[in-house]
Amino acid sequence: MQRILSPSMLSADFGHLERDTRMIDASAAQWVHIDVMDGVFVPNISFGFPVMKPIRKATQKLLDVHLMIVEPEKYVERFVTAGADLVTFHYEATHDIEGCIDRIRRAGAQVGISIKPATDPEVLRPWLAKIDLVLVMSVEPGFGGQSFIPGSLEKIARLRSMIDEAGLQTIIEVDGGISAANARAVFDAGAEALVAGSAVFGAADPAAEIVRMLEA
């Protein structure tokens, strides 16, 4: 399976956002992860549309946008217009999953659905064939720097079995507490894409740390 790393800009230096984005653009990481928080679905507020524009200008890599907001169906098209290549919304944040998927597709982006740590991956079975990616949160969404929840490995393995049994190409992405110390175990469980924030931007050499995770 492929190995993808998507560094989270939530851990970048907001005073030097262009510099840090260009560093990721020049690194071995394939994607750039943008966490959007509304202070309602999660107890924190982060990026919005204006901040996405300079990130988009500073990189040619896939912009992997993770919406941690209520009623994402109201905003998904605007995130695509702002430069998102992949838009992931939370299963728990909307009553209109079909509508979200359709709006993102019509806007021209790939579609992902994310689940929180307490959500059973079985709820995604009806949607796996309609989306490009499943994002497994391996910490409670809302803040960076949390420790990886070990039980996430079993969830990843279950999703891998569901996807493989259905003959699908849906990517499994994992976000939360990812580092070079556990990247191998997460990849081995069946993930293909890893989101890493503090482990990348807190490293003495972020570009080298990205390689360490990809080669774990």
C-alpha positions in Angstrom: 0.0 0.0 0.0 1.0 3.6 -0.5 2.4 5.7 2.3 1.3 9.4 2.5 2.2 12.0 5.1 0.1 15.1 5.6 1.7 17.6 8.0 -0.9 19.6 9.9 -0.5 23.4 9.5 -2.2 23.7 12.9 1.2 23.2 14.4 3.0 25.6 12.1 4.3 29.0 13.1 1.3 31.3 12.2 3.7 34.2 12.1 5.6 32.5 9.4 2.9 30.5 7.7 4.2 30.9 4.1 7.7 29.9 5.2 6.5 26.8 6.9 4.2 25.9 4.0 7.0 26.2 1.5 9.1 23.9 3.7 6.4 21.3 3.5 6.2 21.9 -0.2 9.9 21.1 -0.6 9.7 18.0 1.7 8.9 14.4 1.0 5.3 14.9 2.4 2.7 14.5 -0.3 -0.2 16.4 1.3 -0.7 19.5 3.4 -3.3 19.1 6.2 -5.5 22.1 7.2 -7.7 21.7 10.3 -10.8 23.9 10.4 -12.4 24.3 13.8 -15.5 26.4 14.7 -15.5 26.4 18.5 -18.8 24.5 18.4 -18.2 21.0 17.1 -14.8 21.2 18.9 -13.7 23.5 21.8 -11.2 25.4 19.7 -11.1 27.8 16.7 -8.6 27.7 13.9 -8.3 28.4 10.2 -10.9 29.9 7.9 -11.2 30.8 4.3 -8.7 33.8 4.3 -5.9 31.7 5.8 -6.3 29.0 3.2 -5.4 31.4 0.3 -1.8 32.0 1.3 -1.3 28.3 2.0 -2.7 27.4 -1.4 -0.3 29.9 -3.1 2.7 28.5 -1.2 2.3 24.9 -2.3 1.4 22.8 -5.3 0.7 19.7 -3.1 -2.7 18.3 -2.3 -4.6 20.5 0.2 -6.2 18.0 2.7 -8.9 20.0 4.5 -10.5 18.6 7.6 -13.7 20.3 8.7 -14.4 20.1 12.4 -17.5 22.2 12.1 -21.3 21.8 12.6 -23.5 21.8 9.5 -20.5 21.4 7.1 -22.9 21.2 4.1 -23.3 25.0 4.4 -19.6 25.6 3.7 -18.0 22.8 1.7 -18.2 24.5 -1.7 -16.4 27.6 -0.3 -13.5 25.5 1.0 -13.1 24.0 -2.5 -13.2 27.5 -4.0 -10.5 28.5 -1.5 -8.2 25.8 -2.8 -9.1 22.5 -1.1 -8.4 19.4 -3.1 -9.9 17.0 -0.6 -12.6 18.0 1.9 -13.3 15.8 4.9 -16.3 16.4 7.1 -17.3 14.7 10.4 -20.0 11.9 10.4 -21.1 13.3 13.8 -21.4 16.9 12.6 -24.2 16.7 10.0 -27.6 15.2 9.4 -27.1 15.4 5.6 -24.2 13.1 4.8 -25.4 12.5 1.2 -25.8 16.3 0.7 -22.3 16.9 1.9 -20.8 14.3 -0.4 -22.7 15.6 -3.4 -21.8 19.2 -2.7 -18.1 18.4 -2.5 -18.2 16.3 -5.6 -20.0 18.9 -7.6 -17.5 21.5 -6.5 -14.7 19.4 -7.9 -12.9 18.0 -4.9 -12.3 14.6 -3.4 -14.5 13.6 -0.4 -13.6 12.3 3.0 -15.6 11.4 6.2 -14.1 11.5 9.6 -15.1 9.7 12.8 -14.3 10.6 16.4 -12.6 8.0 18.8 -16.0 6.9 20.3 -17.7 6.3 16.9 -17.9 2.8 15.6 -16.4 2.5 12.1 -19.4 0.3 11.2 -21.5 3.5 10.7 -19.4 4.3 7.6 -20.1 1.0 5.8 -23.0 2.5 3.7 -20.8 5.4 2.5 -17.4 3.8 1.8 -18.1 3.3 -1.9 -19.2 7.0 -2.3 -16.1 8.6 -0.7 -12.4 8.7 -1.4 -11.1 8.7 2.2 -12.0 7.8 5.8 -10.2 9.9 8.5 -9.9 8.1 11.8 -9.3 10.4 14.7 -6.9 8.8 17.1 -7.3 11.6 19.6 -10.3 13.7 20.6 -10.5 16.4 17.9 -9.9 20.0 18.8 -6.3 20.4 20.0 -2.9 19.3 18.8 -0.2 17.6 20.9 -2.4 14.8 22.3 -1.3 11.2 22.8 -2.3 8.5 20.3 -5.2 6.3 21.6 -4.0 2.7 21.3 -7.5 1.3 20.5 -7.4 3.3 17.3 -5.3 0.5 15.7 -8.2 -2.0 16.0 -10.5 0.5 14.3 -8.1 1.0 11.5 -7.8 -2.7 11.0 -11.6 -3.1 10.9 -11.9 -0.4 8.3 -9.2 -1.9 6.3 -11.1 -5.2 6.3 -14.4 -3.5 5.3 -12.7 -1.6 2.4 -10.8 -4.6 1.1 -13.8 -7.0 1.3 -15.8 -4.5 -0.7 -13.0 -4.2 -3.3 -12.7 -0.4 -2.8 -9.8 2.0 -3.1 -10.9 4.2 -0.2 -7.9 5.6 1.6 -7.6 5.4 5.4 -6.1 8.5 7.0 -5.2 8.7 10.7 -4.9 11.9 12.7 -3.8 12.4 16.3 -0.6 11.7 18.2 1.3 10.4 15.1 5.1 10.3 15.3 8.0 8.3 14.0 7.6 6.1 17.1 4.1 4.8 16.1 3.9 5.4 12.4 5.0 1.8 11.5 2.2 0.4 13.7 -0.4 2.7 12.1 0.7 1.8 8.6 0.8 -1.9 9.4 -2.8 -1.7 10.8 -4.0 -0.6 7.3 -3.6 3.2 7.1 -2.2 4.8 4.0 -2.1 8.5 5.1 -0.9 9.9 8.4 -1.5 13.4 9.7 1.3 14.7 11.9 1.5 18.2 13.5 3.7 18.6 16.6 5.9 15.7 15.6 6.9 17.5 12.4 6.9 21.2 13.4 8.4 20.5 16.8 11.3 18.6 15.3 14.8 20.1 15.0 14.7 19.1 11.3 11.1 18.8 10.2 11.9 17.6 6.7 14.1 14.8 8.1 11.3 13.9 10.5 8.9 13.5 7.7 11.2 11.0 6.0 11.6 9.1 9.3 7.8 8.7 9.5 7.4 7.7 5.9 10.1 5.1 6.2 9.2 3.8 9.7 
